[in-house]
């Protein structure tokens, strides 16, 4: 019986820590990132992910014709500036912030409604003497104007 309780407690503790980390990322996105969407209106989706240096994340987003957009990628200082790339539905690279001094956002319009893939890349960290991997939050936010 004690082993079952220990296993249950361990699972509960891990789930609680993960939930707490996600809540911290949520707060980071709302307080730090959202103001950078102005004067665009947030689309209501909060796409957040805990990431470490050297990791990538992909997200498929739909953009509608006749709308102006601001795509904002925001990352905590501990993991550095995020690189992001946007690919059209034919997997053609249409924007890479690396070519624009690692800009946090990209403003654009689409001629027709389409789905695009956003790839967020956290650059590898320089080799540290303590070899401790740092994890931080990255957020992808979309704002629009009609």
OpenMM code with the backbone's topology and positions (N, CA, C; nanometers):
from openmm import Vec3, app, unit

residues = "UNK UNK UNK UNK UNK UNK UNK UNK UNK UNK UNK UNK UNK UNK UNK UNK UNK UNK UNK UNK UNK UNK UNK UNK UNK UNK UNK UNK UNK UNK UNK UNK UNK UNK UNK UNK UNK UNK UNK UNK UNK UNK UNK UNK UNK UNK UNK UNK UNK UNK UNK UNK UNK UNK UNK UNK UNK UNK UNK UNK UNK UNK UNK UNK UNK UNK UNK UNK UNK UNK UNK UNK UNK UNK UNK UNK UNK UNK UNK UNK UNK UNK UNK UNK UNK UNK UNK UNK UNK UNK UNK UNK UNK UNK UNK UNK UNK UNK UNK UNK UNK UNK UNK UNK UNK UNK UNK UNK UNK UNK UNK UNK UNK UNK UNK UNK UNK UNK UNK UNK UNK UNK UNK UNK UNK UNK UNK UNK UNK UNK UNK UNK UNK UNK UNK UNK UNK UNK UNK UNK UNK UNK UNK UNK UNK UNK".split()
positions = [
    Vec3(0.0823, -0.1195, 0.0000),
    Vec3(0.0000, 0.0000, 0.0000),
    Vec3(0.0866, 0.1258, 0.0000),
    Vec3(0.1985, 0.1258, 0.0768),
    Vec3(0.2854, 0.2433, 0.0821),
    Vec3(0.3457, 0.2741, -0.0543),
    Vec3(0.3814, 0.1704, -0.1302),
    Vec3(0.4392, 0.1914, -0.2623),
    Vec3(0.3380, 0.2595, -0.3539),
    Vec3(0.2120, 0.2161, -0.3489),
    Vec3(0.1073, 0.2765, -0.4311),
    Vec3(0.0905, 0.4239, -0.3961),
    Vec3(0.0923, 0.4564, -0.2688),
    Vec3(0.0775, 0.5944, -0.2241),
    Vec3(0.1961, 0.6777, -0.2715),
    Vec3(0.3180, 0.6216, -0.2614),
    Vec3(0.4374, 0.6932, -0.3066),
    Vec3(0.4320, 0.7195, -0.4572),
    Vec3(0.3895, 0.6201, -0.5349),
    Vec3(0.3805, 0.6372, -0.6796),
    Vec3(0.2764, 0.7433, -0.7123),
    Vec3(0.1585, 0.7341, -0.6482),
    Vec3(0.0526, 0.8320, -0.6721),
    Vec3(0.1003, 0.9720, -0.6356),
    Vec3(0.1681, 0.9855, -0.5213),
    Vec3(0.2175, 1.1155, -0.4774),
    Vec3(0.3212, 1.1690, -0.5757),
    Vec3(0.4091, 1.0824, -0.6251),
    Vec3(0.5100, 1.1245, -0.7224),
    Vec3(0.4454, 1.1752, -0.8507),
    Vec3(0.3460, 1.1018, -0.9011),
    Vec3(0.2752, 1.1443, -1.0222),
    Vec3(0.2042, 1.2769, -0.9969),
    Vec3(0.1391, 1.2891, -0.8821),
    Vec3(0.0688, 1.4124, -0.8471),
    Vec3(0.1663, 1.5290, -0.8375),
    Vec3(0.2827, 1.5069, -0.7785),
    Vec3(0.3837, 1.6115, -0.7643),
    Vec3(0.4362, 1.6553, -0.9009),
    Vec3(0.4662, 1.5599, -0.9883),
    Vec3(0.5149, 1.5925, -1.1228),
    Vec3(0.4088, 1.6696, -1.1999),
    Vec3(0.2837, 1.6258, -1.1935),
    Vec3(0.1754, 1.6948, -1.2635),
    Vec3(0.1571, 1.8358, -1.2078),
    Vec3(0.1710, 1.8500, -1.0783),
    Vec3(0.1568, 1.9823, -1.0164),
    Vec3(0.2666, 2.0773, -1.0587),
    Vec3(0.3899, 2.0283, -1.0656),
    Vec3(0.5026, 2.1112, -1.1086),
    Vec3(0.4847, 2.1515, -1.2544),
    Vec3(0.4403, 2.0577, -1.3394),
    Vec3(0.4164, 2.0895, -1.4805),
    Vec3(0.3067, 2.1944, -1.4935),
    Vec3(0.2008, 2.1797, -1.4159),
    Vec3(0.0921, 2.2771, -1.4182),
    Vec3(0.1383, 2.4136, -1.3719),
    Vec3(0.2226, 2.4168, -1.2698),
    Vec3(0.2755, 2.5433, -1.2190),
    Vec3(0.3633, 2.6104, -1.3242),
    Vec3(0.4466, 2.5320, -1.3920),
    Vec3(0.5321, 2.5871, -1.4969),
    Vec3(0.4485, 2.6432, -1.6107),
    Vec3(0.3437, 2.5716, -1.6492),
    Vec3(0.2567, 2.6183, -1.7558),
    Vec3(0.1862, 2.7463, -1.7138),
    Vec3(0.1449, 2.7553, -1.5877),
    Vec3(0.0805, 2.8765, -1.5374),
    Vec3(0.1784, 2.9942, -1.5410),
    Vec3(0.3053, 2.9693, -1.5095),
    Vec3(0.4055, 3.0758, -1.5157),
    Vec3(0.4260, 3.1218, -1.6596),
    Vec3(0.4260, 3.0298, -1.7542),
    Vec3(0.4389, 3.0665, -1.8955),
    Vec3(0.3165, 3.1465, -1.9406),
    Vec3(0.2013, 3.1063, -1.8926),
    Vec3(0.0782, 3.1761, -1.9243),
    Vec3(0.0859, 3.3214, -1.8768),
    Vec3(0.1313, 3.3416, -1.7549),
    Vec3(0.1458, 3.4768, -1.6991),
    Vec3(0.2499, 3.5569, -1.7765),
    Vec3(0.3599, 3.4944, -1.8124),
    Vec3(0.4643, 3.5602, -1.8916),
    Vec3(0.4059, 3.6097, -2.0237),
    Vec3(0.3314, 3.5229, -2.0916),
    Vec3(0.2739, 3.5604, -2.2210),
    Vec3(0.1758, 3.6761, -2.2067),
    Vec3(0.0928, 3.6706, -2.1056),
    Vec3(-0.0083, 3.7750, -2.0873),
    Vec3(0.0529, 3.9088, -2.0452),
    Vec3(0.1477, 3.9065, -1.9532),
    Vec3(0.2027, 4.0318, -1.9000),
    Vec3(0.3141, 4.0903, -1.9859),
    Vec3(0.4001, 4.0051, -2.0394),
    Vec3(0.5184, 4.0531, -2.1109),
    Vec3(0.4957, 4.0628, -2.2618),
    Vec3(0.4290, 3.9641, -2.3184),
    Vec3(0.4183, 3.9565, -2.4643),
    Vec3(0.2968, 4.0310, -2.5208),
    Vec3(0.1818, 4.0133, -2.4598),
    Vec3(0.0575, 4.0700, -2.5144),
    Vec3(0.0642, 4.2192, -2.5446),
    Vec3(0.1266, 4.3013, -2.4601),
    Vec3(0.1320, 4.4447, -2.4927),
    Vec3(0.1996, 4.4738, -2.6273),
    Vec3(0.2891, 4.3855, -2.6723),
    Vec3(0.3584, 4.4060, -2.7995),
    Vec3(0.2693, 4.3796, -2.9210),
    Vec3(0.1479, 4.3315, -2.8994),
    Vec3(0.0546, 4.3125, -3.0107),
    Vec3(-0.0125, 4.4441, -3.0522),
    Vec3(-0.0182, 4.5400, -2.9611),
    Vec3(-0.0860, 4.6676, -2.9902),
    Vec3(-0.0254, 4.7329, -3.1125),
    Vec3(-0.1030, 4.7885, -3.2000),
    Vec3(-0.2466, 4.8178, -3.1957),
    Vec3(-0.3336, 4.7065, -3.2543),
    Vec3(-0.2812, 4.5879, -3.2734),
    Vec3(-0.3578, 4.4752, -3.3270),
    Vec3(-0.4407, 4.4121, -3.2156),
    Vec3(-0.5489, 4.3447, -3.2531),
    Vec3(-0.6364, 4.2754, -3.1585),
    Vec3(-0.5935, 4.1300, -3.1482),
    Vec3(-0.5732, 4.0824, -3.0262),
    Vec3(-0.5324, 3.9434, -3.0042),
    Vec3(-0.6422, 3.8497, -3.0541),
    Vec3(-0.6050, 3.7421, -3.1213),
    Vec3(-0.7033, 3.6485, -3.1763),
    Vec3(-0.7616, 3.5541, -3.0713),
    Vec3(-0.7158, 3.5631, -2.9480),
    Vec3(-0.7715, 3.4807, -2.8401),
    Vec3(-0.6964, 3.3511, -2.8144),
    Vec3(-0.6035, 3.3153, -2.9010),
    Vec3(-0.5280, 3.1925, -2.8811),
    Vec3(-0.3961, 3.2233, -2.8128),
    Vec3(-0.3682, 3.1493, -2.7070),
    Vec3(-0.2430, 3.1651, -2.6341),
    Vec3(-0.1611, 3.0384, -2.6573),
    Vec3(-0.0620, 3.0474, -2.7438),
    Vec3(0.0235, 2.9334, -2.7777),
    Vec3(0.1547, 2.9485, -2.7020),
    Vec3(0.1714, 2.8688, -2.5982),
    Vec3(0.2911, 2.8782, -2.5151),
    Vec3(0.3577, 2.7416, -2.5049),
    Vec3(0.4881, 2.7455, -2.4857),
    Vec3(0.5652, 2.6215, -2.4771),
    Vec3(0.6895, 2.6460, -2.3931),
    Vec3(0.7211, 2.5521, -2.3060),
    Vec3(0.8495, 2.5579, -2.2365),
    Vec3(0.9534, 2.5017, -2.3320),
    Vec3(1.0636, 2.5757, -2.3481),
    Vec3(1.1673, 2.5336, -2.4412),
    Vec3(1.3051, 2.5539, -2.3798),
    Vec3(1.3985, 2.4774, -2.4286),
    Vec3(1.5381, 2.4876, -2.3860),
    Vec3(1.6221, 2.5240, -2.5079),
    Vec3(1.7402, 2.5808, -2.4864),
    Vec3(1.8280, 2.6121, -2.5994),
    Vec3(1.8500, 2.4905, -2.6883),
    Vec3(1.8417, 2.5146, -2.8200),
    Vec3(1.8603, 2.4071, -2.9169),
    Vec3(1.7314, 2.3379, -2.9579),
    Vec3(1.6183, 2.3735, -2.8982),
    Vec3(1.4916, 2.3083, -2.9308),
    Vec3(1.4142, 2.3866, -3.0368),
    Vec3(1.3256, 2.3147, -3.1064),
    Vec3(1.2357, 2.3728, -3.2060),
    Vec3(1.0930, 2.3316, -3.1742),
    Vec3(0.9981, 2.4166, -3.2123),
    Vec3(0.8562, 2.3841, -3.2002),
    Vec3(0.7864, 2.4321, -3.3259),
    Vec3(0.6860, 2.3569, -3.3705),
    Vec3(0.6096, 2.3922, -3.4895),
    Vec3(0.4644, 2.4150, -3.4525),
    Vec3(0.4021, 2.5082, -3.5245),
    Vec3(0.2629, 2.5411, -3.4995),
    Vec3(0.1981, 2.5756, -3.6326),
    Vec3(0.0833, 2.5160, -3.6614),
    Vec3(0.0084, 2.5479, -3.7818),
    Vec3(-0.0993, 2.6491, -3.7465),
    Vec3(-0.1044, 2.7585, -3.8228),
    Vec3(-0.2008, 2.8651, -3.7986),
    Vec3(-0.2732, 2.8988, -3.9288),
    Vec3(-0.3996, 2.9375, -3.9168),
    Vec3(-0.4782, 2.9775, -4.0332),
    Vec3(-0.4894, 3.1291, -4.0360),
    Vec3(-0.4649, 3.1870, -4.1526),
    Vec3(-0.4756, 3.3307, -4.1731),
    Vec3(-0.5791, 3.3548, -4.2831),
    Vec3(-0.6653, 3.4548, -4.2616),
    Vec3(-0.7786, 3.4789, -4.3507),
    Vec3(-0.7542, 3.5990, -4.4408),
    Vec3(-0.8028, 3.5887, -4.5648),
    Vec3(-0.7840, 3.6965, -4.6625),
    Vec3(-0.8545, 3.8236, -4.6147),
    Vec3(-0.7989, 3.9368, -4.6561),
    Vec3(-0.8582, 4.0649, -4.6214),
    Vec3(-0.8232, 4.1145, -4.4824),
    Vec3(-0.7343, 4.0462, -4.4136),
    Vec3(-0.6959, 4.0826, -4.2771),
    Vec3(-0.5476, 4.1183, -4.2749),
    Vec3(-0.5127, 4.2109, -4.1858),
    Vec3(-0.3724, 4.2420, -4.1583),
    Vec3(-0.3364, 4.1713, -4.0288),
    Vec3(-0.2170, 4.1152, -4.0236),
    Vec3(-0.1752, 4.0370, -3.9074),
    Vec3(-0.0431, 4.0864, -3.8506),
    Vec3(-0.0281, 4.0643, -3.7210),
    Vec3(0.1015, 4.0752, -3.6543),
    Vec3(0.1244, 3.9406, -3.5869),
    Vec3(0.2290, 3.8722, -3.6290),
    Vec3(0.2699, 3.7457, -3.5690),
    Vec3(0.3837, 3.7783, -3.4744),
    Vec3(0.3630, 3.7513, -3.3460),
    Vec3(0.4593, 3.7879, -3.2421),
    Vec3(0.5148, 3.6624, -3.1761),
    Vec3(0.6470, 3.6530, -3.1718),
    Vec3(0.7152, 3.5438, -3.1029),
    Vec3(0.7924, 3.6066, -2.9883),
    Vec3(0.7670, 3.5598, -2.8687),
    Vec3(0.8227, 3.6208, -2.7486),
    Vec3(0.8854, 3.5105, -2.6635),
    Vec3(1.0078, 3.5311, -2.6186),
    Vec3(1.0738, 3.4291, -2.5364),
    Vec3(1.1380, 3.4937, -2.4138),
    Vec3(1.1464, 3.4159, -2.3073),
    Vec3(1.2088, 3.4663, -2.1856),
    Vec3(1.3578, 3.4852, -2.2075),
    Vec3(1.4126, 3.5822, -2.1378),
    Vec3(1.5536, 3.6176, -2.1515),
    Vec3(1.6463, 3.4991, -2.1234),
    Vec3(1.6069, 3.4120, -2.0345),
    Vec3(1.6917, 3.2992, -1.9939),
    Vec3(1.7245, 3.2066, -2.1115),
    Vec3(1.6361, 3.2005, -2.2133),
    Vec3(1.6631, 3.1131, -2.3282),
    Vec3(1.7061, 3.1918, -2.4519),
    Vec3(1.7123, 3.3219, -2.4413),
    Vec3(1.7622, 3.4040, -2.5508),
    Vec3(1.6559, 3.4395, -2.6536),
    Vec3(1.6991, 3.5132, -2.7551),
    Vec3(1.6084, 3.5552, -2.8617),
    Vec3(1.5711, 3.4352, -2.9470),
    Vec3(1.4424, 3.4246, -2.9733),
    Vec3(1.3939, 3.3141, -3.0558),
    Vec3(1.4031, 3.3497, -3.2028),
    Vec3(1.4409, 3.2525, -3.2819),
    Vec3(1.4319, 3.2650, -3.4268),
    Vec3(1.2975, 3.2063, -3.4660),
    Vec3(1.2306, 3.2685, -3.5631),
    Vec3(1.1097, 3.2052, -3.6142),
    Vec3(1.1036, 3.2149, -3.7652),
    Vec3(1.0477, 3.1096, -3.8220),
    Vec3(1.0333, 3.0994, -3.9659),
    Vec3(0.8867, 3.0712, -3.9965),
    Vec3(0.8388, 3.1298, -4.1072),
    Vec3(0.7016, 3.1085, -4.1494),
    Vec3(0.7049, 3.0459, -4.2880),
    Vec3(0.6309, 2.9356, -4.3029),
    Vec3(0.6238, 2.8626, -4.4294),
    Vec3(0.4804, 2.8632, -4.4800),
    Vec3(0.4631, 2.8807, -4.6119),
    Vec3(0.3284, 2.8776, -4.6678),
    Vec3(0.2814, 2.7324, -4.6804),
    Vec3(0.1615, 2.7151, -4.7391),
    Vec3(0.1040, 2.5805, -4.7490),
    Vec3(0.1763, 2.4904, -4.8488),
    Vec3(0.2726, 2.5453, -4.9228),
    Vec3(0.3557, 2.4642, -5.0122),
    Vec3(0.4944, 2.4420, -4.9530),
    Vec3(0.5069, 2.4740, -4.8249),
    Vec3(0.6306, 2.4600, -4.7485),
    Vec3(0.7431, 2.5509, -4.7996),
    Vec3(0.7050, 2.6640, -4.8581),
    Vec3(0.8019, 2.7631, -4.9050),
    Vec3(0.8238, 2.8648, -4.7932),
    Vec3(0.9492, 2.8925, -4.7625),
    Vec3(0.9828, 2.9902, -4.6595),
    Vec3(0.9387, 3.1290, -4.7067),
    Vec3(0.8529, 3.1942, -4.6264),
    Vec3(0.8068, 3.3285, -4.6626),
    Vec3(0.8621, 3.4360, -4.5697),
    Vec3(0.9089, 3.3963, -4.4514),
    Vec3(0.9692, 3.4933, -4.3587),
    Vec3(1.0609, 3.4203, -4.2622),
    Vec3(1.1754, 3.4811, -4.2344),
    Vec3(1.2691, 3.4309, -4.1342),
    Vec3(1.3215, 3.5527, -4.0591),
    Vec3(1.2913, 3.5612, -3.9308),
    Vec3(1.3334, 3.6806, -3.8560),
    Vec3(1.4854, 3.6896, -3.8411),
    Vec3(1.5556, 3.5819, -3.8693),
    Vec3(1.7017, 3.5851, -3.8659),
    Vec3(1.7549, 3.6851, -3.9693),
    Vec3(1.6796, 3.7017, -4.0786),
    Vec3(1.7176, 3.7963, -4.1836),
    Vec3(1.6780, 3.9397, -4.1489),
    Vec3(1.6133, 3.9585, -4.0350),
    Vec3(1.5640, 4.0907, -3.9928),
    Vec3(1.6065, 4.1210, -3.8488),
    Vec3(1.7310, 4.0892, -3.8168),
    Vec3(1.7879, 4.1183, -3.6847),
    Vec3(1.7066, 4.0566, -3.5701),
    Vec3(1.6541, 3.9382, -3.5926),
    Vec3(1.5752, 3.8636, -3.4932),
    Vec3(1.4579, 3.9462, -3.4392),
    Vec3(1.3868, 4.0117, -3.5302),
    Vec3(1.2682, 4.0895, -3.4926),
    Vec3(1.1701, 3.9995, -3.4177),
    Vec3(1.1011, 4.0571, -3.3202),
    Vec3(1.0036, 3.9810, -3.2409),
    Vec3(0.8725, 3.9571, -3.3143),
    Vec3(0.8436, 4.0414, -3.4148),
    Vec3(0.7171, 4.0231, -3.4846),
    Vec3(0.7313, 4.0493, -3.6337),
    Vec3(0.6280, 4.0033, -3.7056),
    Vec3(0.6186, 4.0224, -3.8490),
    Vec3(0.4763, 4.0646, -3.8808),
    Vec3(0.4622, 4.1726, -3.9548),
    Vec3(0.3313, 4.2206, -3.9967),
    Vec3(0.3128, 4.1894, -4.1445),
    Vec3(0.1942, 4.1381, -4.1794),
    Vec3(0.1697, 4.0949, -4.3169),
    Vec3(0.0194, 4.0849, -4.3443),
    Vec3(-0.0132, 4.0703, -4.4710),
    Vec3(-0.1487, 4.0415, -4.5171),
    Vec3(-0.1401, 3.9212, -4.6096),
    Vec3(-0.2479, 3.8447, -4.6156),
    Vec3(-0.2510, 3.7319, -4.7082),
    Vec3(-0.3547, 3.7594, -4.8164),
    Vec3(-0.3230, 3.7199, -4.9399),
    Vec3(-0.4125, 3.7432, -5.0529),
    Vec3(-0.5329, 3.6494, -5.0479),
    Vec3(-0.5104, 3.5292, -4.9954),
    Vec3(-0.6201, 3.4332, -4.9830),
    Vec3(-0.6036, 3.3578, -4.8516),
    Vec3(-0.7143, 3.3088, -4.7989),
    Vec3(-0.7103, 3.2335, -4.6736),
    Vec3(-0.6174, 3.1141, -4.6903),
    Vec3(-0.5289, 3.0972, -4.5937),
    Vec3(-0.4357, 2.9851, -4.6014),
    Vec3(-0.3813, 2.9476, -4.4645),
    Vec3(-0.3342, 2.8254, -4.4581),
    Vec3(-0.2696, 2.7762, -4.3368),
    Vec3(-0.1192, 2.7912, -4.3554),
    Vec3(-0.0539, 2.8385, -4.2498),
    Vec3(0.0915, 2.8543, -4.2535),
    Vec3(0.1520, 2.7824, -4.1334),
    Vec3(0.2747, 2.7394, -4.1526),
    Vec3(0.3477, 2.6730, -4.0443),
    Vec3(0.4477, 2.7716, -3.9867),
    Vec3(0.4450, 2.7839, -3.8545),
    Vec3(0.5403, 2.8698, -3.7840),
    Vec3(0.6356, 2.7775, -3.7080),
    Vec3(0.7636, 2.7954, -3.7313),
    Vec3(0.8656, 2.7170, -3.6618),
    Vec3(0.9418, 2.8120, -3.5701),
    Vec3(0.9422, 2.7806, -3.4416),
    Vec3(1.0144, 2.8597, -3.3414),
    Vec3(1.1404, 2.7823, -3.3045),
    Vec3(1.2545, 2.8510, -3.3121),
    Vec3(1.3846, 2.7879, -3.2863),
    Vec3(1.4546, 2.8649, -3.1751),
    Vec3(1.4897, 2.7941, -3.0701),
    Vec3(1.5689, 2.8544, -2.9628),
    Vec3(1.7143, 2.8182, -2.9923),
    Vec3(1.7988, 2.9202, -3.0146),
    Vec3(1.9371, 2.8899, -3.0518),
    Vec3(2.0103, 2.8126, -2.9423),
    Vec3(2.1038, 2.7285, -2.9830),
    Vec3(2.1822, 2.6547, -2.8833),
    Vec3(2.2581, 2.7518, -2.7926),
    Vec3(2.2668, 2.7152, -2.6666),
    Vec3(2.3408, 2.7979, -2.5707),
    Vec3(2.4893, 2.7690, -2.5836),
    Vec3(2.5719, 2.8701, -2.5569),
    Vec3(2.7157, 2.8423, -2.5543),
    Vec3(2.7450, 2.7402, -2.4441),
    Vec3(2.8424, 2.6592, -2.4670),
    Vec3(2.8773, 2.5559, -2.3694),
    Vec3(2.9175, 2.6221, -2.2382),
    Vec3(2.8417, 2.5927, -2.1346),
    Vec3(2.8686, 2.6510, -2.0025),
    Vec3(2.9519, 2.5537, -1.9197),
    Vec3(3.0231, 2.6085, -1.8261),
    Vec3(3.1089, 2.5237, -1.7429),
    Vec3(3.0268, 2.4335, -1.6516),
    Vec3(2.9061, 2.4767, -1.6132),
    Vec3(2.8253, 2.3942, -1.5224),
    Vec3(2.7341, 2.2982, -1.5964),
    Vec3(2.7222, 2.3140, -1.7312),
    Vec3(2.6451, 2.2225, -1.8154),
    Vec3(2.4981, 2.2114, -1.7756),
    Vec3(2.4423, 2.3119, -1.7096),
    Vec3(2.3027, 2.3099, -1.6680),
    Vec3(2.2176, 2.3659, -1.7813),
    Vec3(2.1199, 2.2881, -1.8227),
    Vec3(2.0306, 2.3321, -1.9289),
    Vec3(1.9242, 2.4231, -1.8704),
    Vec3(1.9035, 2.5385, -1.9340),
    Vec3(1.8042, 2.6340, -1.8867),
    Vec3(1.6789, 2.6198, -1.9709),
    Vec3(1.5654, 2.6229, -1.9042),
    Vec3(1.4367, 2.6118, -1.9711),
    Vec3(1.3604, 2.7403, -1.9471),
    Vec3(1.2938, 2.7880, -2.0501),
    Vec3(1.2138, 2.9093, -2.0382),
    Vec3(1.0907, 2.9003, -2.1267),
    Vec3(1.0121, 3.0029, -2.1234),
    Vec3(0.8863, 3.0056, -2.1980),
    Vec3(0.9029, 3.0774, -2.3310),
    Vec3(0.8336, 3.0256, -2.4294),
    Vec3(0.8226, 3.0913, -2.5589),
    Vec3(0.6741, 3.0984, -2.5920),
    Vec3(0.6319, 3.2109, -2.6476),
    Vec3(0.4912, 3.2307, -2.6815),
    Vec3(0.4780, 3.2744, -2.8267),
    Vec3(0.3748, 3.2244, -2.8915),
    Vec3(0.3397, 3.2652, -3.0268),
    Vec3(0.2014, 3.3290, -3.0168),
    Vec3(0.1938, 3.4573, -3.0504),
    Vec3(0.0670, 3.5302, -3.0429),
    Vec3(0.0351, 3.5882, -3.1798),
    Vec3(-0.0927, 3.5937, -3.2101),
    Vec3(-0.1385, 3.6495, -3.3371),
    Vec3(-0.2361, 3.7624, -3.3077),
    Vec3(-0.2086, 3.8765, -3.3703),
    Vec3(-0.3000, 3.9888, -3.3634),
    Vec3(-0.3505, 4.0201, -3.5034),
    Vec3(-0.4693, 4.0790, -3.5132),
    Vec3(-0.5269, 4.1080, -3.6440),
    Vec3(-0.5929, 4.2457, -3.6467),
    Vec3(-0.6076, 4.2977, -3.7689),
    Vec3(-0.6839, 4.4193, -3.7976),
    Vec3(-0.7686, 4.3885, -3.9192),
    Vec3(-0.8899, 4.4406, -3.9201),
    Vec3(-0.9745, 4.4182, -4.0380),
    Vec3(-0.9654, 4.5325, -4.1341),
] * unit.nanometer
topology = app.Topology()
chain = topology.addChain("A")
for resn in residues:
    res = topology.addResidue(resn, chain)
    for name in ("N", "CA", "C"):
        topology.addAtom(name, app.Element.getBySymbol(name[0]), res)
